[in-house]
Amino acid sequence: MTTQTLTHVANPELAARWRRATEEPAWVRWTLIGVALTFLALFLVLPLLVVLYGAFEQGLQVWWAAISEPDALAAIRLSLLVVLIVVPINLVFGVAAAWAIAKFEFRGKPILISLIDMPFAISPVVVGLIFVILFGSQGWLGPWLAAHDMRIIFAVPGIVIVIAFGTMPFIARELIPLMQQQGKEEEEASLTLGASGWKTFWYVTLPNIKWGLIYGVILCNARALGEFGAVAVVSGRIRGETNTMPLHIEVLYNEYMFTAAFAVSSLLTGLALVTIAVKSFVEWLDERNRPAIASH
Amino acid sequence: MSIEIDRVNKRFGDFVAVDNVSLTLNDGELTALLGPSGSGKTTLLRIIAGLEQPDSGRIRFHGQDTTDLHVSDRGVGFVFQHYALFKHMSVYENVAYGLTVRPRSQRPSKAEIRKKVMHLLEMVQLDWTADRLPSQLSGGQRQRIALARALAVEPKVLLLDEPFGALDAKVRAELRRWLRRLHDEIHVTSVFVTHDQEEALEVSDRVVVMNKGKVEQDGSPEQVYDNPANPFVYQFLGNVNLFHARVQDGVARIGSVSLAAPEYAGQRDSRALAYVRPHDIEVLGDRRDDALHAQIELVSVVGPTVRLELRTDNSESVVQAELTKHRFRELGLGQGSDAWIRPVNSRVFLEDGELQAG
C-alpha cells in the first residue's frame, strides 16, 4: 500500500489504515507484473530479437542477397499477389454476410453464423486436404479439370482458395456484431428520404462500419501473409513457383540456410509489425472518434 | 394528400400484426394510431411508409395505388422513435441529406439547399446547431432535427413512430404541443403512433384506437374519450372502475343506484358491466338512498387533486375516485371514514353471452 494514493484522506492515521477495496498489497502487484513481463520478454521480444539478429548477423549485404535471389523474390511476389486477391474477395464476402445476418431475418441464420466460424475450427492441414480431395488429380473434379487444361492443386489458384477459406471469418466476424448493434433504422431513414439502396450503403452504412471494416482487413491481411499449413498441402512447394513466403522460409531452413531463412523471416516479421502498427493506429483513431459519435 | 388503407393484412410467422384494417385518413389531418404494444400500430405505419410490405390489401395516396412503390419513391417523411440521425454527419448534412442524394438532374443547387436547410433549422429553432454532430444534442433537439430532415424532402405525408417515446416527461409535453403548432402551420397529412393516450388526445385531430391488429374505434379525441365503442377502448383511455350491474329497459342498476342507459331501451333483464371513470364518481359524506356505502381505504393527494381508494360493501375490488382538493376538504373525510359514492356518468356494456334484444 502506497501513501501517495491516499493523500486526499484528511486524517493521516486513518490514511495509514485505509485501503481501497480493489487494491492488492505491493508484493502481489509486483509479482503479477513481473510474471507478465518475463513471459512477454521470453515469448515475444526474445524471438523477435533472434529473428533480427539471425537476419543481420552477417551484414546487410548478405541479408539483401538472401531476399533478392530469384526464388525469394518469387515467394514475396506470390505472397503479395495472394493477399491482393484474397483480401478483396473476403472484403466483399464479409460485408455481404454481415449485412445479411444483421439486417435481415431468414431461416438458417444460426447455421450461416456457425459456418462462417468453421475455418477457425478446422485444422489448416485438413483444409488443405479437403481441397486436394476436391480438385487434386485423383480428386472428384480432377479429371474434369485435367480435361479442360486447368490446374488448381500445385498451382496459384489452389493457394488462393485455401488462404481465402482460412481467412474468411475475419472481416465478417468483425462486422456482424457491429452491424447488429447499429440496427437498420439509419438505413431506413435514408431510404425514406429518397436515397437509392446503393447511395444508402455508400453514405450511411459504410461510414458507420468503416473502422470495423479496416480492422478486419488488417487482420485478414496479416493472416493471409502468414498462412502455412493449408498452403503447404496444396502448393506442392515448387520453388520459384508455388512457394509463398512462409513456405520459402521452411525450405531454406530445411536446407540449413539459416541466414537466408532468417532474412526472409525478418521481412515477414517486418510486414507483421507494420500490420500491428497500422492496427494500433486505426484503433487509436477509432477511439479518438468515438466520444463524438458515441451513445445516445 | 389523403391516405387510404384498404383491407390490409400482415403476419409475422404465426403472429397477426395487422388484421384486415381499412381506414381513410383525410388530407391535412393529424391522426394518432393509439394502442398497446403489439397492437399492430407501428406495423401499419411502416406499411403506409413502404418499409414493410403488406401480405394483402392496398395502400393509396390520394387515390393513387402506392402499394408496390418502393419506399424511396413514395415521398413520405418518416420520424423514428430513436431519431435515426446519421451519426457521422453534422446536423446540417443530416437535414440536407434528402436533397443531396437526389439524382443530379433533380438536385437543387448548393445555394438553394443551404437556404432550405437553414429555413427548416430555424423553423425547429435549432439553426445554431448546424455544425454540430447529433451526439452533441439532447434527445428533444435530436427529434426536432429528425423532423426537419423528414420535412426537407417536402413529403406528401408525414409519419411519426412513437416520436416522443424516448424523451422524458417534460420535454415530451413541450414537444407535443410544438408538433401540434407545427402541424397547424404546414398542414401536411400526418400519422403518428403512440401508446400514450394523453398524447393522442392532446395532439391529434383524430384518434384510431388499435388492439390485436384491429381498429377498435376511430373518431375525434372527444368522441373516443367520451363515447368509447367498447370495454377495451374504455379501459385503455385512462383509469376506470368496473361495477357489476343489471340492465333492464334502459336502466342500469348497481345495487341501489340507478343509472340511465338509454341505448338499452327495451332490453330484457341482463347482466352487464358499468364502466365509470374515477372523476365521474361523486363522493358524499352523508347517507343517501341512491348512493353506495363505502369505506375510504387510502387518500393520496396529487397536486390539486385527491385520489381516493374506497371499498364498497359487496365489492372485492377497490373503487377509485378522484375529486378536487377543495371539494375533499369540504367533505371533511379522512382515511377510514365512511362515505357514499354515486356514479354520475357511466357506460354500460352487456356481459358476454347476454343477447341484446330489441
Chai-1 contact restraints between the chains, C-beta under 6 A:
chainA,res_idxA,chainB,res_idxB,connection_type,confidence,min_distance_angstrom,max_distance_angstrom,comment,restraint_id
A,E185,B,F80,contact,1.0,0.0,6.0,A-B,restraint_1
A,E185,B,A84,contact,1.0,0.0,6.0,A-B,restraint_2
A,E186,B,A84,contact,1.0,0.0,6.0,A-B,restraint_3
A,E186,B,F86,contact,1.0,0.0,6.0,A-B,restraint_4
A,E188,B,L51,contact,1.0,0.0,6.0,A-B,restraint_5
A,A189,B,A84,contact,1.0,0.0,6.0,A-B,restraint_6
A,L191,B,V71,contact,1.0,0.0,6.0,A-B,restraint_7
A,L191,B,S72,contact,1.0,0.0,6.0,A-B,restraint_8
A,T192,B,V71,contact,1.0,0.0,6.0,A-B,restraint_9
A,T192,B,V76,contact,1.0,0.0,6.0,A-B,restraint_10
A,T192,B,F78,contact,1.0,0.0,6.0,A-B,restraint_11
A,L193,B,Y97,contact,1.0,0.0,6.0,A-B,restraint_12
A,L193,B,G98,contact,1.0,0.0,6.0,A-B,restraint_13
A,L193,B,V153,contact,1.0,0.0,6.0,A-B,restraint_14
A,G194,B,S72,contact,1.0,0.0,6.0,A-B,restraint_15
A,G194,B,G98,contact,1.0,0.0,6.0,A-B,restraint_16
A,G194,B,V153,contact,1.0,0.0,6.0,A-B,restraint_17
A,A195,B,V101,contact,1.0,0.0,6.0,A-B,restraint_18
A,K199,B,V101,contact,1.0,0.0,6.0,A-B,restraint_19
A,V204,B,F86,contact,1.0,0.0,6.0,A-B,restraint_20
A,P207,B,H88,contact,1.0,0.0,6.0,A-B,restraint_21
A,A292,B,L133,contact,1.0,0.0,6.0,A-B,restraint_22
A,I293,B,K87,contact,1.0,0.0,6.0,A-B,restraint_23
A,I293,B,S135,contact,1.0,0.0,6.0,A-B,restraint_24
